[in-house]
Amino acid sequence: MTSFRSTVENMSKLMDEMGITELDLERQLLLGLYRKHIHLSKQQTVAAAPVAFAQTAVKSGDGAKLSGHVLKSPMVGVAYLSPEPGAKHFVKVGDTVHAGDTIALVEAMKTFNPIKTDIDGVVKEILVNDGVAVEFDTPIAVIE
């Protein structure tokens, strides 16, 4: 017979593999009912792939065509430009960024996924507002 601990460990591994974030377990013991609620809140890193603007016609807020690389949302969710409400934004226009720097977060299914640049450069434009819904492939920022 498997121990309750190994059952929990196995279920946790399965949850991680399947992307499940919550699980309720119950087991009848001699002295009563044992209940366990497991919540995984592991933050996953998602790298947004740069795409040249020559291939995608993206324009700035004033209608001017931009050159450089665009970081796009790899998922549907809500974009956030800072780690928490009222905090300083991850980046602003004119900032120098390095590969691996977080540009924004996209919240999907109560998980905050960092959108990181994989190139070095200067932030030319931020193309989303804080707290707006984004679709897959929505341009987030321009890095040149």
N, C-alpha and C positions, 0 to 999 in steps of 0.2 A: 504494500500500500504506500502510495506517495505521501510525503509529508506536506502539510499545509504550506510551509515556507517554500518548498520546491515548486508547488502548484502556483503560488504567487509569482515566483521568479519566472517560471515558464510563461505564465499569462502576460507578464510585463514584457518579455521578449517578443511575444506574438503581437502585443499591442503596438510596440515600436515598429515591427516589420509591416504591420497592416495600417499604420497611421491612426490607430484608435487612441483617444486621449483620456477616456474615463472608463472605469469598470467598477462594479459593485460585486463583492464576494460575500457569501454567507456560509457558515459551517456550524452545524449543531455539535456542541461539545457536552461533556458530562454535566458541567455546571451552568450551562445555558447556551445561548446563541452568540456566536462570534461573527461580527460584521466588519468588513474592511472596504473602504472606498479608496480606490487608487486613481490619482489624477496625474497624468504626465504633462508637463508643460515645457518640454524641451524645445528650444528655439533652433530652427533649422536655418542654415545659411543658403541663400539662393543667389547665385551670380547672374546678373543680367548681362546678356551678350551685347556687345557694341555693334551697331549697324551704321554703315556710312550713309550720310544724308543724300548722297548722289543717287542711292537706290531707293530712298524713301523721302518723299517731298514733305518735309516738316518745316513749318514756318513759325517764327516767333510771334509773340503777342501783337506786335505792330505790323505783321504781315511780311516781314523781311525773311528771305530764305536763309536758313542757317547752314553753316558748314561744320563738320566735326563728326563726333560719334554720339549716337543717342542710346541712352540706357532705357530699356523698355521693361514694363512689368511682366514678369514671367507667369503671372496668375491673376485671377479675378479677386478683388478684395477692396480694402480701403487704404489709401496711401496716407502716411504720416511723415512729416518732414522733421520731426523731433522725437526724442525717445519717450517723452511724456508731455501732457498738456502744460503749456507755459514755459517749457524748457527751450533752450537755445537750439536752433535748427542744426541738423547734422552739417550742412554746407549752405553757403550762399553764393550768389553770382560773384565771380572773381576769385573765389577760393581755389588754391592749388590742391589737387587731390592725387592720391597714389593708389595703385592697384590694391584692392582689398578694403579701401575706405567705404564706410556706409554712407549712402546718399539719402536713403529714405527707408521706411518700413512699409510693408504691405501686410495688413491683417487679413488673414483668411482662416475661417473656422476657429476663431479665438486664438490663433497662433500668429505671433508677430515675426514676419520673415524679413531679415535685413536685405536690402537691395544694395549690392556692393559693385563698385566699378572695378573692371579688370584692366584698366589702362591708367597711366599717369597723364595728367593734363590740368586744364583750368576749366572750372564750371562756367560755361557761357550762358546757360539759361536753365531755369527750373520750369518745367512745363506742366506741373500739376500744383494744385492748391492743397494745403493741409486738410485732411479729413474728407477728401472726395473719393468717390467710388471709381475704381479703375478696372478696365477690362484687360484680358490677356493682350500683350503687345502694345499697351498704351505707353507712349513716350513719357518718361519721367524727367530726364535731364539731358542736357547736351554737354559733352566734355570735348574740349579741343586741345 
